[in-house]
């Protein structure tokens, strides 16, 4: 089977781009879509990096560049992952048993834990990207947001590997849980590391290029810790949890690259 249906489903599910899903979708196609999440991240990150670079050039302000890049990501995804982060924070912050926490996460409103987490995450992302842009220049900043987008979305195939259950019998989590093979996870991870290394070699001098593959490793490490905690609390993954993992990995990767 071609990978194109999975890639198409990945873009239709993880972005707001006008790309419809393939005609036939099953768990195999869904698994390939989740494995292609880092590719989607690369496209989104490159676009956001270009917008940020243009704003930085026009205004000579790294803050404007950072805000423009983060805003572009939110627009291209309709805030999908940010919403998942807020809902997951509400579920975890409720300290209620899994069934009640899952009901809180499914509610359309955002509670105080979600609001606080969302504000701090966005503020942190803007400040970290501003630091990277201001200290190292436009090329560095644009590549940092692109690689961090790849790093964040690499958490998706890691969370959908065999052995990670779904917290609900329905929804996105149930559809993709365990759908990405270990081989696909390894391929996606290797591709992300290679892409990050190439980017680092292109925009840095000396041994600083090591920060770029380190950003991928740090992103997956932090997302894995969050995944373990949500598995204990909720009993598995949901679509909201996947969004929270994306934002966690993205932010930690920016933290590494802002050095």
C-alpha positions in Angstrom: 0.0 0.0 0.0 1.2 3.5 -0.9 2.2 5.9 1.9 0.3 8.7 0.2 -3.1 8.0 1.8 -1.5 8.1 5.2 0.3 11.3 4.4 -2.9 12.8 3.1 -4.8 11.7 6.3 -2.0 13.2 8.4 -2.4 16.6 6.8 -6.2 16.5 7.0 -6.1 15.5 10.6 -3.2 17.5 12.1 -3.6 20.8 10.1 -6.2 23.2 8.9 -5.0 23.0 5.4 -7.7 22.3 2.8 -6.6 18.7 2.2 -9.4 16.1 2.4 -8.9 12.6 3.8 -8.4 9.7 1.5 -11.4 7.8 0.3 -10.6 4.7 2.3 -9.4 4.9 5.9 -8.5 2.0 8.1 -6.2 1.4 11.0 -3.3 0.8 8.6 -3.8 4.1 7.0 -4.3 5.8 10.4 -1.1 4.3 11.6 0.8 5.6 8.6 -0.8 9.0 9.1 0.5 9.1 12.7 4.0 8.0 11.6 4.0 10.9 9.1 3.3 13.5 11.8 6.9 14.7 11.8 6.7 15.3 8.1 3.6 17.5 8.7 5.6 19.2 11.4 8.4 20.0 9.0 6.0 21.6 6.5 4.2 23.6 9.3 7.5 24.6 10.8 9.0 25.7 7.6 6.0 27.9 6.8 6.0 29.4 10.3 9.7 30.0 10.1 9.3 31.8 6.8 6.6 34.0 8.2 8.6 34.8 11.3 11.7 35.6 9.2 9.7 38.0 7.0 8.2 39.8 10.1 11.7 39.9 11.7 13.1 41.4 8.5 10.3 44.0 8.2 10.3 45.1 11.8 13.9 44.2 12.9 12.3 42.8 16.0 12.9 39.2 17.2 9.8 39.5 19.3 7.7 40.2 16.2 9.4 37.3 14.5 8.7 34.9 17.4 5.0 36.0 17.8 4.5 35.7 14.0 5.9 32.2 13.9 3.9 30.9 16.9 0.7 32.6 15.6 1.2 31.0 12.2 1.4 27.6 13.8 -1.8 28.2 15.7 -3.6 29.4 12.5 -2.3 26.4 10.4 -3.6 24.0 13.0 -6.7 25.9 14.3 -5.1 25.6 17.7 -5.7 21.9 17.7 -2.7 20.9 19.8 -3.0 23.9 22.1 -6.6 22.9 22.8 -5.4 19.4 23.6 -2.8 20.8 26.0 -5.4 22.9 27.8 -7.9 20.0 28.0 -5.2 17.6 29.3 -4.2 20.1 31.9 -7.8 20.4 33.1 -8.1 16.6 33.3 -4.8 16.2 35.2 -5.5 19.2 37.5 -8.9 18.0 38.5 -7.4 15.1 40.5 -10.5 13.1 39.8 -10.7 9.4 38.8 -10.1 8.6 35.2 -13.8 8.5 34.0 -14.5 11.9 35.6 -11.2 13.4 34.3 -12.0 12.2 30.8 -15.4 13.9 31.0 -13.8 17.1 32.0 -11.4 16.9 29.1 -14.2 16.3 26.7 -16.2 19.4 27.8 -16.2 22.3 25.4 -15.1 24.9 27.9 -11.6 25.4 29.3 -11.0 25.4 33.1 -8.5 27.3 35.2 -5.8 24.7 34.9 -6.1 24.8 31.1 -6.0 28.5 30.9 -2.9 28.8 33.1 -1.1 26.1 31.2 -2.0 27.6 27.8 -0.9 31.1 28.8 2.4 29.8 30.2 3.1 27.5 27.3 2.5 30.3 24.7 4.5 32.8 26.7 7.4 30.4 27.1 7.4 29.5 23.4 7.5 33.1 22.4 10.2 34.0 24.9 12.4 31.0 23.9 12.0 31.7 20.2 12.7 35.4 20.8 15.9 34.4 22.5 17.0 32.1 19.7 16.1 34.7 17.1 17.8 37.6 18.9 21.0 35.8 19.8 21.7 33.8 16.7 19.9 35.5 13.8 17.0 34.9 11.4 18.2 31.7 9.8 18.8 30.1 13.2 15.4 31.2 14.5 13.6 30.0 11.4 15.3 26.6 11.5 14.7 26.3 15.3 10.9 26.6 14.9 11.0 24.1 12.0 13.0 21.5 13.8 11.0 22.0 17.0 7.8 21.4 15.1 9.3 18.1 13.8 10.4 17.2 17.4 7.0 17.9 18.9 5.1 15.9 16.3 7.6 13.0 16.6 5.9 12.4 20.0 2.8 11.3 18.1 4.2 8.1 16.6 5.9 7.4 19.9 2.6 7.7 21.7 0.8 5.5 19.1 3.3 2.6 19.2 2.3 -0.9 20.4 1.7 -1.3 24.1 0.2 2.2 24.6 -3.6 1.8 25.1 -6.5 4.1 24.4 -8.2 5.8 27.3 -11.6 5.6 25.6 -13.3 3.0 23.4 -14.0 5.7 20.8 -12.4 8.9 19.5 -9.0 9.5 17.9 -7.1 7.8 20.6 -9.0 4.5 20.1 -8.5 4.8 16.3 -4.7 5.3 16.4 -3.6 3.6 19.7 -1.0 0.9 18.9 -1.3 1.6 15.2 2.3 2.7 14.5 4.8 -0.2 14.3 8.2 -0.1 16.1 9.9 0.0 12.7 7.9 3.1 11.7 8.7 4.8 15.0 12.4 4.0 14.4 12.3 5.4 10.8 10.5 8.6 11.9 13.0 9.1 14.8 16.0 8.6 12.5 14.6 10.9 9.9 14.0 13.6 12.5 17.5 13.2 14.0 19.1 13.4 10.5 17.1 16.5 9.6 17.9 18.2 12.9 21.6 17.4 12.5 21.7 18.8 8.9 19.9 22.0 10.1 22.4 22.4 13.0 25.4 22.0 10.7 24.0 24.6 8.3 23.3 27.4 10.9 25.9 26.9 13.6 29.6 26.8 14.1 31.8 24.4 16.0 30.2 21.9 18.3 26.9 23.8 18.7 25.4 21.6 16.0 25.1 18.9 18.7 22.3 20.9 20.3 20.0 20.2 17.3 19.8 16.4 17.6 19.8 16.8 21.4 16.7 18.9 21.0 15.0 15.9 19.3 16.0 13.6 22.1 15.0 16.1 24.8 11.6 16.6 23.2 10.9 12.8 23.1 12.2 12.3 26.6 9.9 15.0 28.0 6.9 13.9 26.0 7.5 10.3 27.2 7.4 11.4 30.8 4.1 13.2 30.2 2.8 10.2 28.4 3.6 7.9 31.3 1.8 10.2 33.7 -1.3 10.5 31.5 -1.4 6.7 31.0 -1.4 6.3 34.8 -4.1 8.9 35.3 -6.4 8.3 32.3 -5.5 4.7 31.4 -4.2 5.5 27.9 -4.1 8.2 25.2 -6.7 10.4 23.7 -6.6 13.0 21.0 -6.2 15.7 23.6 -3.2 13.8 25.1 -1.6 13.7 21.7 -2.0 17.4 21.4 -0.4 17.9 24.8 2.5 15.8 23.8 3.1 17.8 20.7 3.2 21.1 22.6 5.4 19.6 25.3 7.9 18.3 22.8 7.8 21.5 20.8 8.5 23.7 23.9 11.3 21.6 25.2 13.0 21.5 21.8 12.8 25.3 21.7 14.3 25.4 25.2 17.3 23.4 24.1 17.8 25.5 20.9 17.5 28.8 22.7 20.8 28.2 24.3 
